């Protein structure tokens, strides 16, 4: 009985989300009929907590990271982006004498929700670079995903700064990695 009630509630929630998405998409298309395609170029610097989990053991490291986005604004409030984030710091594997640096490369969709408030969702790959005394491979690639919420600040000359809170995750067969943090970007 509980399962069918949960399924009904979940079905209703999914239906509301789908209908909301269609209404938003229709509104965006009507609002942006004459909007042109514009390039998007951003670079940024942030601080993040890079963490890993292997066989129930965890470890994390707080450091600086670099980010950039390149893509096209296809509507006034929608952009298609290639989202790159490089973590130069090493996160130690909690069960082996090895550590990794991580680079995320995500294909992302960014939607401005309200005025300068935006949401970005992306999926792609992560490149793990390994080092240490007990390394099996020097590098690996895995699946990755992430999202960010950001707020565009007031323009300075032709530059548009923004602050973002983000979460990214990646996985290879023996471990998973996450990065959560805050970054500042500048759009040109």
Buried (B, 14 or more C-beta within 10 A) or exposed (E): EEEEEEEEEEEEEEEEEEEEEEEEEEEBEEEBEEBEEEEBEBBBEBEBEBBBBBEEEEBBBEBEBBBBBEBEBBBBBBBBBBBBBBBEBBBBBBBBEBBBBBBBBBBBBBBBEEEEEBEBBBBBBBBBBBEEEEBEEEEBEBEBBBBBBBEBBEEEEEEBBBBBBBBBBBBBEEBBBBBBBEBBBBBE
